[in-house]
Amino acid sequence: MSRRIEVKVKTMVREEFVREVEGKIEVGVRVAPIDGKANQRVIELLSEYFGIPKSNIILKSGYKSKNKIFEIL
């Protein structure tokens, strides 16, 4: 059973974070949004937050946007 989550991403932050705000998840990453590095770091942080393998988190939309939709398997 999978579910989709909406994630708002902030890049180039001083301290990385994952938090829930008004039913959405906000993730802050230190890396710049270049060559998908920020997206990969978001997946790593979501993996730690939910306690699931990175391979179970798939970016479905928002590759070049701060608003993204991930599928959790």
Distance bins in CASP14 RR format, pairs under 12 A and 6 or more apart:
PFRMAT RR
TARGET T0000
AUTHOR 0000-0000-0000
RMODE 2
METHOD distances of the structure
MODEL  1
1 56 0 0 0 0 0 1 0 0 0 0 0
1 71 0 0 0 0 0 1 0 0 0 0 0
1 72 0 0 0 0 1 0 0 0 0 0 0
1 73 0 0 0 0 1 0 0 0 0 0 0
2 52 0 0 0 0 0 1 0 0 0 0 0
2 56 0 0 0 0 1 0 0 0 0 0 0
2 57 0 0 0 0 0 1 0 0 0 0 0
2 58 0 0 0 0 1 0 0 0 0 0 0
2 60 0 0 0 0 0 1 0 0 0 0 0
2 69 0 0 0 0 0 1 0 0 0 0 0
2 70 0 0 0 0 0 1 0 0 0 0 0
2 71 1 0 1 0 0 0 0 0 0 0 0
2 72 1 0 0 1 0 0 0 0 0 0 0
2 73 1 0 1 0 0 0 0 0 0 0 0
3 50 0 0 0 0 0 1 0 0 0 0 0
3 52 0 0 0 0 0 1 0 0 0 0 0
3 56 0 0 0 0 0 1 0 0 0 0 0
3 57 0 0 0 0 0 1 0 0 0 0 0
3 58 0 0 0 0 0 1 0 0 0 0 0
3 60 0 0 0 0 0 1 0 0 0 0 0
3 69 0 0 0 0 0 1 0 0 0 0 0
3 70 0 0 0 0 1 0 0 0 0 0 0
3 71 1 0 0 1 0 0 0 0 0 0 0
3 72 1 0 1 0 0 0 0 0 0 0 0
3 73 0 0 0 0 1 0 0 0 0 0 0
4 24 0 0 0 0 0 1 0 0 0 0 0
4 25 0 0 0 0 0 1 0 0 0 0 0
4 57 0 0 0 0 0 1 0 0 0 0 0
4 58 0 0 0 0 1 0 0 0 0 0 0
4 59 0 0 0 0 0 1 0 0 0 0 0
4 60 1 0 0 1 0 0 0 0 0 0 0
4 61 0 0 0 0 1 0 0 0 0 0 0
4 68 0 0 0 0 0 1 0 0 0 0 0
4 69 1 0 1 0 0 0 0 0 0 0 0
4 70 1 0 0 1 0 0 0 0 0 0 0
4 71 1 0 1 0 0 0 0 0 0 0 0
4 72 1 0 0 1 0 0 0 0 0 0 0
4 73 0 0 0 0 0 1 0 0 0 0 0
5 18 0 0 0 0 0 1 0 0 0 0 0
5 20 0 0 0 0 1 0 0 0 0 0 0
5 23 0 0 0 0 1 0 0 0 0 0 0
5 24 1 0 0 1 0 0 0 0 0 0 0
5 25 1 0 1 0 0 0 0 0 0 0 0
5 26 0 0 0 0 0 1 0 0 0 0 0
5 27 0 0 0 0 0 1 0 0 0 0 0
5 42 0 0 0 0 0 1 0 0 0 0 0
5 43 0 0 0 0 0 1 0 0 0 0 0
5 46 0 0 0 0 1 0 0 0 0 0 0
5 49 0 0 0 0 0 1 0 0 0 0 0
5 50 0 0 0 0 1 0 0 0 0 0 0
5 52 0 0 0 0 0 1 0 0 0 0 0
5 57 0 0 0 0 1 0 0 0 0 0 0
5 58 0 0 0 0 0 1 0 0 0 0 0
5 59 0 0 0 0 0 1 0 0 0 0 0
5 60 0 0 0 0 1 0 0 0 0 0 0
5 61 0 0 0 0 0 1 0 0 0 0 0
5 67 0 0 0 0 0 1 0 0 0 0 0
5 68 0 0 0 0 1 0 0 0 0 0 0
5 69 1 0 0 1 0 0 0 0 0 0 0
5 70 1 0 1 0 0 0 0 0 0 0 0
5 71 0 0 0 0 1 0 0 0 0 0 0
5 72 1 0 0 1 0 0 0 0 0 0 0
5 73 0 0 0 0 0 1 0 0 0 0 0
6 20 0 0 0 0 0 1 0 0 0 0 0
6 21 0 0 0 0 0 1 0 0 0 0 0
6 22 0 0 0 0 0 1 0 0 0 0 0
6 23 0 0 0 0 1 0 0 0 0 0 0
6 24 1 0 1 0 0 0 0 0 0 0 0
6 25 1 0 0 1 0 0 0 0 0 0 0
6 26 0 0 0 0 1 0 0 0 0 0 0
6 27 0 0 0 0 0 1 0 0 0 0 0
6 60 0 0 0 0 0 1 0 0 0 0 0
6 61 0 0 0 0 1 0 0 0 0 0 0
6 62 0 0 0 0 0 1 0 0 0 0 0
6 65 0 0 0 0 0 1 0 0 0 0 0
6 66 0 0 0 0 0 1 0 0 0 0 0
6 67 1 0 0 1 0 0 0 0 0 0 0
6 68 1 0 0 1 0 0 0 0 0 0 0
6 69 1 0 1 0 0 0 0 0 0 0 0
6 70 0 0 0 0 1 0 0 0 0 0 0
6 71 0 0 0 0 0 1 0 0 0 0 0
6 72 0 0 0 0 0 1 0 0 0 0 0
7 18 0 0 0 0 1 0 0 0 0 0 0
7 19 0 0 0 0 0 1 0 0 0 0 0
7 20 0 0 0 0 0 1 0 0 0 0 0
7 21 0 0 0 0 0 1 0 0 0 0 0
7 23 0 0 0 0 0 1 0 0 0 0 0
7 24 1 0 0 1 0 0 0 0 0 0 0
7 25 1 0 1 0 0 0 0 0 0 0 0
7 26 1 0 0 1 0 0 0 0 0 0 0
7 27 1 0 1 0 0 0 0 0 0 0 0
7 28 0 0 0 0 1 0 0 0 0 0 0
7 29 0 0 0 0 0 1 0 0 0 0 0
7 38 0 0 0 0 0 1 0 0 0 0 0
7 39 0 0 0 0 0 1 0 0 0 0 0
7 42 1 0 0 1 0 0 0 0 0 0 0
7 43 0 0 0 0 1 0 0 0 0 0 0
7 45 0 0 0 0 1 0 0 0 0 0 0
7 46 1 0 0 1 0 0 0 0 0 0 0
7 49 0 0 0 0 0 1 0 0 0 0 0
7 50 0 0 0 0 0 1 0 0 0 0 0
7 57 0 0 0 0 0 1 0 0 0 0 0
7 59 0 0 0 0 1 0 0 0 0 0 0
7 60 0 0 0 0 0 1 0 0 0 0 0
7 61 0 0 0 0 0 1 0 0 0 0 0
7 62 0 0 0 0 1 0 0 0 0 0 0
7 65 0 0 0 0 0 1 0 0 0 0 0
7 66 0 0 0 0 1 0 0 0 0 0 0
7 67 1 0 0 1 0 0 0 0 0 0 0
7 68 1 0 1 0 0 0 0 0 0 0 0
7 69 1 0 0 1 0 0 0 0 0 0 0
7 70 1 0 1 0 0 0 0 0 0 0 0
7 71 0 0 0 0 0 1 0 0 0 0 0
7 72 0 0 0 0 0 1 0 0 0 0 0
8 17 0 0 0 0 0 1 0 0 0 0 0
8 18 0 0 0 0 0 1 0 0 0 0 0
8 19 0 0 0 0 0 1 0 0 0 0 0
8 20 0 0 0 0 0 1 0 0 0 0 0
8 21 1 0 0 1 0 0 0 0 0 0 0
8 22 0 0 0 0 0 1 0 0 0 0 0
8 23 0 0 0 0 0 1 0 0 0 0 0
8 24 1 0 0 1 0 0 0 0 0 0 0
8 25 1 0 0 1 0 0 0 0 0 0 0
8 26 1 0 1 0 0 0 0 0 0 0 0
8 27 1 0 0 1 0 0 0 0 0 0 0
8 28 0 0 0 0 1 0 0 0 0 0 0
8 29 0 0 0 0 0 1 0 0 0 0 0
8 42 0 0 0 0 0 1 0 0 0 0 0
8 62 0 0 0 0 0 1 0 0 0 0 0
8 65 0 0 0 0 1 0 0 0 0 0 0
8 66 1 0 0 1 0 0 0 0 0 0 0
8 67 1 0 1 0 0 0 0 0 0 0 0
8 68 1 0 0 1 0 0 0 0 0 0 0
8 69 0 0 0 0 0 1 0 0 0 0 0
8 70 0 0 0 0 0 1 0 0 0 0 0
9 16 0 0 0 0 0 1 0 0 0 0 0
9 17 0 0 0 0 0 1 0 0 0 0 0
9 18 0 0 0 0 0 1 0 0 0 0 0
9 24 0 0 0 0 0 1 0 0 0 0 0
9 25 0 0 0 0 1 0 0 0 0 0 0
9 26 1 0 0 1 0 0 0 0 0 0 0
9 27 1 0 1 0 0 0 0 0 0 0 0
9 28 1 0 0 1 0 0 0 0 0 0 0
9 29 1 0 0 1 0 0 0 0 0 0 0
9 30 0 0 0 0 0 1 0 0 0 0 0
9 31 0 0 0 0 0 1 0 0 0 0 0
9 32 0 0 0 0 0 1 0 0 0 0 0
9 33 0 0 0 0 1 0 0 0 0 0 0
9 36 0 0 0 0 0 1 0 0 0 0 0
9 37 0 0 0 0 0 1 0 0 0 0 0
9 38 1 0 0 1 0 0 0 0 0 0 0
9 39 0 0 0 0 1 0 0 0 0 0 0
9 40 0 0 0 0 0 1 0 0 0 0 0
9 41 0 0 0 0 1 0 0 0 0 0 0
9 42 1 0 1 0 0 0 0 0 0 0 0
9 43 0 0 0 0 0 1 0 0 0 0 0
9 45 0 0 0 0 1 0 0 0 0 0 0
9 46 0 0 0 0 0 1 0 0 0 0 0
9 59 0 0 0 0 0 1 0 0 0 0 0
9 62 0 0 0 0 1 0 0 0 0 0 0
9 63 0 0 0 0 0 1 0 0 0 0 0
9 64 0 0 0 0 0 1 0 0 0 0 0
9 65 0 0 0 0 1 0 0 0 0 0 0
9 66 1 0 1 0 0 0 0 0 0 0 0
9 67 1 0 0 1 0 0 0 0 0 0 0
9 68 1 0 0 1 0 0 0 0 0 0 0
9 69 0 0 0 0 0 1 0 0 0 0 0
9 70 0 0 0 0 0 1 0 0 0 0 0
10 16 0 0 0 0 1 0 0 0 0 0 0
10 17 0 0 0 0 1 0 0 0 0 0 0
10 18 0 0 0 0 0 1 0 0 0 0 0
10 19 0 0 0 0 0 1 0 0 0 0 0
10 21 0 0 0 0 0 1 0 0 0 0 0
10 25 0 0 0 0 0 1 0 0 0 0 0
10 26 1 0 0 1 0 0 0 0 0 0 0
10 27 1 0 0 1 0 0 0 0 0 0 0
10 28 1 0 1 0 0 0 0 0 0 0 0
10 29 1 0 0 1 0 0 0 0 0 0 0
10 30 0 0 0 0 0 1 0 0 0 0 0
10 31 0 0 0 0 0 1 0 0 0 0 0
10 32 0 0 0 0 0 1 0 0 0 0 0
10 33 0 0 0 0 0 1 0 0 0 0 0
10 38 0 0 0 0 1 0 0 0 0 0 0
10 41 0 0 0 0 0 1 0 0 0 0 0
10 42 0 0 0 0 0 1 0 0 0 0 0
10 45 0 0 0 0 0 1 0 0 0 0 0
10 66 1 0 0 1 0 0 0 0 0 0 0
10 67 0 0 0 0 0 1 0 0 0 0 0
10 68 0 0 0 0 0 1 0 0 0 0 0
11 27 0 0 0 0 1 0 0 0 0 0 0
11 28 1 0 0 1 0 0 0 0 0 0 0
11 29 1 0 1 0 0 0 0 0 0 0 0
11 30 0 0 0 0 1 0 0 0 0 0 0
11 31 1 0 0 1 0 0 0 0 0 0 0
11 32 1 0 0 1 0 0 0 0 0 0 0
11 33 1 0 1 0 0 0 0 0 0 0 0
11 34 0 0 0 0 1 0 0 0 0 0 0
11 36 0 0 0 0 0 1 0 0 0 0 0
11 37 0 0 0 0 1 0 0 0 0 0 0
11 38 1 0 1 0 0 0 0 0 0 0 0
11 39 0 0 0 0 1 0 0 0 0 0 0
11 41 0 0 0 0 1 0 0 0 0 0 0
11 42 0 0 0 0 1 0 0 0 0 0 0
11 64 0 0 0 0 0 1 0 0 0 0 0
11 65 0 0 0 0 0 1 0 0 0 0 0
11 66 1 0 0 1 0 0 0 0 0 0 0
11 68 0 0 0 0 0 1 0 0 0 0 0
12 28 0 0 0 0 1 0 0 0 0 0 0
12 29 1 0 0 1 0 0 0 0 0 0 0
12 30 1 0 0 1 0 0 0 0 0 0 0
12 31 1 0 0 1 0 0 0 0 0 0 0
12 32 1 0 0 1 0 0 0 0 0 0 0
12 33 0 0 0 0 1 0 0 0 0 0 0
12 34 0 0 0 0 0 1 0 0 0 0 0
12 37 0 0 0 0 0 1 0 0 0 0 0
12 38 0 0 0 0 1 0 0 0 0 0 0
12 41 0 0 0 0 0 1 0 0 0 0 0
12 66 0 0 0 0 0 1 0 0 0 0 0
13 19 0 0 0 0 0 1 0 0 0 0 0
13 26 0 0 0 0 0 1 0 0 0 0 0
13 27 0 0 0 0 1 0 0 0 0 0 0
13 28 1 0 1 0 0 0 0 0 0 0 0
13 29 1 0 0 1 0 0 0 0 0 0 0
13 30 1 0 0 1 0 0 0 0 0 0 0
13 31 0 0 0 0 1 0 0 0 0 0 0
13 32 0 0 0 0 0 1 0 0 0 0 0
13 33 0 0 0 0 0 1 0 0 0 0 0
13 38 0 0 0 0 0 1 0 0 0 0 0
13 41 0 0 0 0 0 1 0 0 0 0 0
13 42 0 0 0 0 0 1 0 0 0 0 0
13 45 0 0 0 0 0 1 0 0 0 0 0
14 28 0 0 0 0 1 0 0 0 0 0 0
14 29 0 0 0 0 0 1 0 0 0 0 0
14 30 1 0 0 1 0 0 0 0 0 0 0
15 27 0 0 0 0 0 1 0 0 0 0 0
15 28 0 0 0 0 1 0 0 0 0 0 0
15 29 0 0 0 0 0 1 0 0 0 0 0
15 30 0 0 0 0 1 0 0 0 0 0 0
15 45 0 0 0 0 0 1 0 0 0 0 0
16 26 0 0 0 0 0 1 0 0 0 0 0
16 27 1 0 0 1 0 0 0 0 0 0 0
16 28 1 0 1 0 0 0 0 0 0 0 0
16 29 1 0 1 0 0 0 0 0 0 0 0
16 30 1 0 1 0 0 0 0 0 0 0 0
16 31 0 0 0 0 1 0 0 0 0 0 0
16 38 0 0 0 0 0 1 0 0 0 0 0
16 41 1 0 0 1 0 0 0 0 0 0 0
16 42 0 0 0 0 1 0 0 0 0 0 0
16 44 0 0 0 0 1 0 0 0 0 0 0
16 45 1 0 0 1 0 0 0 0 0 0 0
16 46 0 0 0 0 0 1 0 0 0 0 0
16 48 0 0 0 0 1 0 0 0 0 0 0
16 49 0 0 0 0 0 1 0 0 0 0 0
17 25 0 0 0 0 0 1 0 0 0 0 0
17 26 1 0 0 1 0 0 0 0 0 0 0
17 27 1 0 0 1 0 0 0 0 0 0 0
17 28 1 0 1 0 0 0 0 0 0 0 0
17 29 0 0 0 0 1 0 0 0 0 0 0
17 30 0 0 0 0 0 1 0 0 0 0 0
17 41 0 0 0 0 0 1 0 0 0 0 0
17 42 0 0 0 0 0 1 0 0 0 0 0
17 45 0 0 0 0 1 0 0 0 0 0 0
17 46 0 0 0 0 0 1 0 0 0 0 0
17 48 0 0 0 0 0 1 0 0 0 0 0
17 49 0 0 0 0 1 0 0 0 0 0 0
18 24 0 0 0 0 0 1 0 0 0 0 0
18 25 1 0 0 1 0 0 0 0 0 0 0
18 26 1 0 0 1 0 0 0 0 0 0 0
18 27 1 0 1 0 0 0 0 0 0 0 0
18 28 1 0 0 1 0 0 0 0 0 0 0
18 29 0 0 0 0 1 0 0 0 0 0 0
18 41 0 0 0 0 0 1 0 0 0 0 0
18 42 0 0 0 0 1 0 0 0 0 0 0
18 43 0 0 0 0 0 1 0 0 0 0 0
18 44 0 0 0 0 0 1 0 0 0 0 0
18 45 1 0 1 0 0 0 0 0 0 0 0
18 46 1 0 0 1 0 0 0 0 0 0 0
18 47 0 0 0 0 0 1 0 0 0 0 0
18 48 1 0 0 1 0 0 0 0 0 0 0
18 49 1 0 1 0 0 0 0 0 0 0 0
18 50 0 0 0 0 1 0 0 0 0 0 0
18 51 0 0 0 0 0 1 0 0 0 0 0
18 70 0 0 0 0 0 1 0 0 0 0 0
19 25 1 0 0 1 0 0 0 0 0 0 0
19 26 1 0 1 0 0 0 0 0 0 0 0
19 27 0 0 0 0 1 0 0 0 0 0 0
19 28 0 0 0 0 1 0 0 0 0 0 0
19 45 0 0 0 0 0 1 0 0 0 0 0
19 46 0 0 0 0 0 1 0 0 0 0 0
19 49 0 0 0 0 1 0 0 0 0 0 0
20 26 1 0 0 1 0 0 0 0 0 0 0
20 27 0 0 0 0 0 1 0 0 0 0 0
20 46 0 0 0 0 0 1 0 0 0 0 0
20 49 0 0 0 0 1 0 0 0 0 0 0
20 50 0 0 0 0 0 1 0 0 0 0 0
21 27 0 0 0 0 0 1 0 0 0 0 0
21 28 0 0 0 0 0 1 0 0 0 0 0
24 66 0 0 0 0 0 1 0 0 0 0 0
24 67 0 0 0 0 1 0 0 0 0 0 0
24 68 0 0 0 0 0 1 0 0 0 0 0
24 69 0 0 0 0 0 1 0 0 0 0 0
24 70 0 0 0 0 0 1 0 0 0 0 0
25 42 0 0 0 0 1 0 0 0 0 0 0
25 45 0 0 0 0 1 0 0 0 0 0 0
25 46 1 0 0 1 0 0 0 0 0 0 0
25 49 0 0 0 0 1 0 0 0 0 0 0
25 50 0 0 0 0 1 0 0 0 0 0 0
25 57 0 0 0 0 0 1 0 0 0 0 0
25 67 0 0 0 0 0 1 0 0 0 0 0
25 68 0 0 0 0 1 0 0 0 0 0 0
25 69 0 0 0 0 0 1 0 0 0 0 0
25 70 0 0 0 0 1 0 0 0 0 0 0
25 72 0 0 0 0 0 1 0 0 0 0 0
26 42 0 0 0 0 0 1 0 0 0 0 0
26 45 0 0 0 0 0 1 0 0 0 0 0
26 46 0 0 0 0 0 1 0 0 0 0 0
26 49 0 0 0 0 0 1 0 0 0 0 0
26 66 0 0 0 0 1 0 0 0 0 0 0
26 67 0 0 0 0 0 1 0 0 0 0 0
26 68 0 0 0 0 0 1 0 0 0 0 0
27 38 0 0 0 0 1 0 0 0 0 0 0
27 39 0 0 0 0 0 1 0 0 0 0 0
27 40 0 0 0 0 0 1 0 0 0 0 0
27 41 0 0 0 0 1 0 0 0 0 0 0
27 42 1 0 1 0 0 0 0 0 0 0 0
27 43 0 0 0 0 1 0 0 0 0 0 0
27 44 0 0 0 0 1 0 0 0 0 0 0
27 45 1 0 1 0 0 0 0 0 0 0 0
27 46 1 0 0 1 0 0 0 0 0 0 0
27 47 0 0 0 0 0 1 0 0 0 0 0
27 48 0 0 0 0 0 1 0 0 0 0 0
27 49 0 0 0 0 1 0 0 0 0 0 0
27 50 0 0 0 0 0 1 0 0 0 0 0
27 57 0 0 0 0 0 1 0 0 0 0 0
27 59 0 0 0 0 0 1 0 0 0 0 0
27 66 0 0 0 0 1 0 0 0 0 0 0
27 67 0 0 0 0 0 1 0 0 0 0 0
27 68 0 0 0 0 1 0 0 0 0 0 0
27 70 0 0 0 0 1 0 0 0 0 0 0
28 38 0 0 0 0 1 0 0 0 0 0 0
28 41 0 0 0 0 1 0 0 0 0 0 0
28 42 1 0 0 1 0 0 0 0 0 0 0
28 44 0 0 0 0 0 1 0 0 0 0 0
28 45 1 0 0 1 0 0 0 0 0 0 0
28 46 0 0 0 0 0 1 0 0 0 0 0
28 49 0 0 0 0 0 1 0 0 0 0 0
28 66 0 0 0 0 0 1 0 0 0 0 0
29 36 0 0 0 0 0 1 0 0 0 0 0
29 37 0 0 0 0 1 0 0 0 0 0 0
29 38 1 0 1 0 0 0 0 0 0 0 0
29 39 0 0 0 0 1 0 0 0 0 0 0
29 40 0 0 0 0 1 0 0 0 0 0 0
29 41 1 0 1 0 0 0 0 0 0 0 0
29 42 1 0 0 1 0 0 0 0 0 0 0
29 43 0 0 0 0 0 1 0 0 0 0 0
29 44 0 0 0 0 1 0 0 0 0 0 0
29 45 1 0 0 1 0 0 0 0 0 0 0
29 46 0 0 0 0 0 1 0 0 0 0 0
29 66 0 0 0 0 0 1 0 0 0 0 0
29 68 0 0 0 0 0 1 0 0 0 0 0
30 37 0 0 0 0 0 1 0 0 0 0 0
30 38 0 0 0 0 1 0 0 0 0 0 0
30 41 1 0 0 1 0 0 0 0 0 0 0
30 42 0 0 0 0 0 1 0 0 0 0 0
30 44 0 0 0 0 0 1 0 0 0 0 0
30 45 0 0 0 0 0 1 0 0 0 0 0
31 37 1 0 1 0 0 0 0 0 0 0 0
31 38 1 0 1 0 0 0 0 0 0 0 0
31 39 0 0 0 0 1 0 0 0 0 0 0
31 40 0 0 0 0 1 0 0 0 0 0 0
31 41 1 0 1 0 0 0 0 0 0 0 0
31 42 0 0 0 0 1 0 0 0 0 0 0
31 44 0 0 0 0 0 1 0 0 0 0 0
31 45 0 0 0 0 0 1 0 0 0 0 0
32 38 1 0 0 1 0 0 0 0 0 0 0
32 39 0 0 0 0 0 1 0 0 0 0 0
32 41 0 0 0 0 0 1 0 0 0 0 0
33 39 1 0 0 1 0 0 0 0 0 0 0
33 40 0 0 0 0 0 1 0 0 0 0 0
33 41 0 0 0 0 1 0 0 0 0 0 0
33 42 0 0 0 0 1 0 0 0 0 0 0
33 62 0 0 0 0 0 1 0 0 0 0 0
33 63 0 0 0 0 1 0 0 0 0 0 0
33 64 1 0 0 1 0 0 0 0 0 0 0
33 65 0 0 0 0 1 0 0 0 0 0 0
33 66 0 0 0 0 1 0 0 0 0 0 0
33 68 0 0 0 0 0 1 0 0 0 0 0
34 40 0 0 0 0 0 1 0 0 0 0 0
34 41 0 0 0 0 0 1 0 0 0 0 0
34 64 0 0 0 0 0 1 0 0 0 0 0
35 41 0 0 0 0 0 1 0 0 0 0 0
35 63 0 0 0 0 0 1 0 0 0 0 0
35 64 0 0 0 0 0 1 0 0 0 0 0
36 42 0 0 0 0 1 0 0 0 0 0 0
36 43 0 0 0 0 0 1 0 0 0 0 0
36 59 0 0 0 0 1 0 0 0 0 0 0
36 62 0 0 0 0 0 1 0 0 0 0 0
36 63 1 0 0 1 0 0 0 0 0 0 0
36 64 0 0 0 0 1 0 0 0 0 0 0
36 68 0 0 0 0 0 1 0 0 0 0 0
37 43 0 0 0 0 0 1 0 0 0 0 0
37 44 0 0 0 0 0 1 0 0 0 0 0
38 44 0 0 0 0 0 1 0 0 0 0 0
38 45 0 0 0 0 0 1 0 0 0 0 0
38 59 0 0 0 0 0 1 0 0 0 0 0
38 62 0 0 0 0 0 1 0 0 0 0 0
38 63 0 0 0 0 0 1 0 0 0 0 0
38 64 0 0 0 0 0 1 0 0 0 0 0
38 65 0 0 0 0 0 1 0 0 0 0 0
38 66 0 0 0 0 1 0 0 0 0 0 0
38 68 0 0 0 0 0 1 0 0 0 0 0
39 45 0 0 0 0 0 1 0 0 0 0 0
39 46 0 0 0 0 0 1 0 0 0 0 0
39 54 0 0 0 0 0 1 0 0 0 0 0
39 57 0 0 0 0 0 1 0 0 0 0 0
39 58 0 0 0 0 0 1 0 0 0 0 0
39 59 1 0 1 0 0 0 0 0 0 0 0
39 60 0 0 0 0 0 1 0 0 0 0 0
39 61 0 0 0 0 0 1 0 0 0 0 0
39 62 0 0 0 0 1 0 0 0 0 0 0
39 63 1 0 0 1 0 0 0 0 0 0 0
39 64 0 0 0 0 1 0 0 0 0 0 0
39 65 0 0 0 0 0 1 0 0 0 0 0
39 66 0 0 0 0 0 1 0 0 0 0 0
39 68 1 0 0 1 0 0 0 0 0 0 0
39 70 0 0 0 0 1 0 0 0 0 0 0
40 46 0 0 0 0 0 1 0 0 0 0 0
40 47 0 0 0 0 0 1 0 0 0 0 0
40 54 0 0 0 0 1 0 0 0 0 0 0
40 57 0 0 0 0 0 1 0 0 0 0 0
40 59 0 0 0 0 1 0 0 0 0 0 0
40 63 0 0 0 0 0 1 0 0 0 0 0
41 47 0 0 0 0 0 1 0 0 0 0 0
41 48 0 0 0 0 0 1 0 0 0 0 0
41 54 0 0 0 0 0 1 0 0 0 0 0
41 57 0 0 0 0 0 1 0 0 0 0 0
41 59 0 0 0 0 0 1 0 0 0 0 0
42 48 0 0 0 0 0 1 0 0 0 0 0
42 49 0 0 0 0 0 1 0 0 0 0 0
42 54 0 0 0 0 0 1 0 0 0 0 0
42 57 0 0 0 0 1 0 0 0 0 0 0
42 58 0 0 0 0 0 1 0 0 0 0 0
42 59 0 0 0 0 1 0 0 0 0 0 0
42 62 0 0 0 0 0 1 0 0 0 0 0
42 63 0 0 0 0 0 1 0 0 0 0 0
42 66 0 0 0 0 0 1 0 0 0 0 0
42 67 0 0 0 0 0 1 0 0 0 0 0
42 68 1 0 0 1 0 0 0 0 0 0 0
42 69 0 0 0 0 0 1 0 0 0 0 0
42 70 0 0 0 0 1 0 0 0 0 0 0
43 49 0 0 0 0 0 1 0 0 0 0 0
43 50 0 0 0 0 0 1 0 0 0 0 0
43 52 0 0 0 0 0 1 0 0 0 0 0
43 53 0 0 0 0 0 1 0 0 0 0 0
43 54 1 0 1 0 0 0 0 0 0 0 0
43 55 0 0 0 0 1 0 0 0 0 0 0
43 56 0 0 0 0 1 0 0 0 0 0 0
43 57 1 0 1 0 0 0 0 0 0 0 0
43 58 0 0 0 0 1 0 0 0 0 0 0
43 59 1 0 0 1 0 0 0 0 0 0 0
43 68 0 0 0 0 0 1 0 0 0 0 0
43 70 1 0 0 1 0 0 0 0 0 0 0
43 71 0 0 0 0 0 1 0 0 0 0 0
43 72 0 0 0 0 0 1 0 0 0 0 0
44 50 0 0 0 0 0 1 0 0 0 0 0
44 51 0 0 0 0 0 1 0 0 0 0 0
44 52 0 0 0 0 0 1 0 0 0 0 0
44 53 0 0 0 0 0 1 0 0 0 0 0
44 54 1 0 0 1 0 0 0 0 0 0 0
44 55 0 0 0 0 0 1 0 0 0 0 0
44 57 0 0 0 0 1 0 0 0 0 0 0
45 51 0 0 0 0 0 1 0 0 0 0 0
45 54 0 0 0 0 1 0 0 0 0 0 0
45 57 0 0 0 0 1 0 0 0 0 0 0
45 70 0 0 0 0 0 1 0 0 0 0 0
46 52 0 0 0 0 1 0 0 0 0 0 0
46 53 0 0 0 0 0 1 0 0 0 0 0
46 54 0 0 0 0 1 0 0 0 0 0 0
46 56 0 0 0 0 1 0 0 0 0 0 0
46 57 1 0 1 0 0 0 0 0 0 0 0
46 58 0 0 0 0 0 1 0 0 0 0 0
46 59 0 0 0 0 1 0 0 0 0 0 0
46 68 0 0 0 0 0 1 0 0 0 0 0
46 70 1 0 0 1 0 0 0 0 0 0 0
46 71 0 0 0 0 0 1 0 0 0 0 0
46 72 1 0 0 1 0 0 0 0 0 0 0
47 53 1 0 0 1 0 0 0 0 0 0 0
47 54 1 0 1 0 0 0 0 0 0 0 0
47 55 0 0 0 0 1 0 0 0 0 0 0
47 56 1 0 0 1 0 0 0 0 0 0 0
47 57 1 0 1 0 0 0 0 0 0 0 0
47 58 0 0 0 0 0 1 0 0 0 0 0
47 70 0 0 0 0 0 1 0 0 0 0 0
47 72 0 0 0 0 1 0 0 0 0 0 0
47 73 0 0 0 0 0 1 0 0 0 0 0
48 54 0 0 0 0 1 0 0 0 0 0 0
48 57 0 0 0 0 0 1 0 0 0 0 0
49 57 0 0 0 0 1 0 0 0 0 0 0
49 70 0 0 0 0 0 1 0 0 0 0 0
49 72 0 0 0 0 0 1 0 0 0 0 0
50 56 0 0 0 0 1 0 0 0 0 0 0
50 57 1 0 0 1 0 0 0 0 0 0 0
50 70 0 0 0 0 0 1 0 0 0 0 0
50 72 1 0 0 1 0 0 0 0 0 0 0
50 73 0 0 0 0 0 1 0 0 0 0 0
51 57 0 0 0 0 0 1 0 0 0 0 0
51 72 0 0 0 0 0 1 0 0 0 0 0
52 58 0 0 0 0 0 1 0 0 0 0 0
52 70 0 0 0 0 0 1 0 0 0 0 0
52 71 0 0 0 0 0 1 0 0 0 0 0
52 72 1 0 0 1 0 0 0 0 0 0 0
52 73 0 0 0 0 1 0 0 0 0 0 0
53 72 0 0 0 0 0 1 0 0 0 0 0
53 73 0 0 0 0 1 0 0 0 0 0 0
54 70 0 0 0 0 0 1 0 0 0 0 0
54 72 0 0 0 0 0 1 0 0 0 0 0
54 73 0 0 0 0 0 1 0 0 0 0 0
55 71 0 0 0 0 0 1 0 0 0 0 0
55 72 0 0 0 0 0 1 0 0 0 0 0
55 73 0 0 0 0 1 0 0 0 0 0 0
56 70 0 0 0 0 0 1 0 0 0 0 0
56 71 0 0 0 0 1 0 0 0 0 0 0
56 72 1 0 0 1 0 0 0 0 0 0 0
56 73 1 0 1 0 0 0 0 0 0 0 0
57 68 0 0 0 0 0 1 0 0 0 0 0
57 69 0 0 0 0 0 1 0 0 0 0 0
57 70 1 0 1 0 0 0 0 0 0 0 0
57 71 1 0 0 1 0 0 0 0 0 0 0
57 72 1 0 1 0 0 0 0 0 0 0 0
57 73 1 0 0 1 0 0 0 0 0 0 0
58 68 0 0 0 0 0 1 0 0 0 0 0
58 69 0 0 0 0 1 0 0 0 0 0 0
58 70 1 0 0 1 0 0 0 0 0 0 0
58 71 1 0 1 0 0 0 0 0 0 0 0
58 72 0 0 0 0 1 0 0 0 0 0 0
58 73 1 0 0 1 0 0 0 0 0 0 0
59 65 0 0 0 0 0 1 0 0 0 0 0
59 67 0 0 0 0 0 1 0 0 0 0 0
59 68 1 0 0 1 0 0 0 0 0 0 0
59 69 1 0 0 1 0 0 0 0 0 0 0
59 70 1 0 1 0 0 0 0 0 0 0 0
59 71 0 0 0 0 1 0 0 0 0 0 0
59 72 0 0 0 0 0 1 0 0 0 0 0
60 67 0 0 0 0 0 1 0 0 0 0 0
60 68 0 0 0 0 1 0 0 0 0 0 0
60 69 1 0 1 0 0 0 0 0 0 0 0
60 70 1 0 0 1 0 0 0 0 0 0 0
60 71 1 0 1 0 0 0 0 0 0 0 0
60 72 0 0 0 0 0 1 0 0 0 0 0
60 73 0 0 0 0 0 1 0 0 0 0 0
61 67 0 0 0 0 1 0 0 0 0 0 0
61 68 1 0 0 1 0 0 0 0 0 0 0
61 69 1 0 1 0 0 0 0 0 0 0 0
61 70 0 0 0 0 1 0 0 0 0 0 0
61 71 0 0 0 0 1 0 0 0 0 0 0
62 68 1 0 1 0 0 0 0 0 0 0 0
62 69 1 0 0 1 0 0 0 0 0 0 0
62 70 0 0 0 0 1 0 0 0 0 0 0
63 69 0 0 0 0 0 1 0 0 0 0 0
63 70 0 0 0 0 0 1 0 0 0 0 0
END
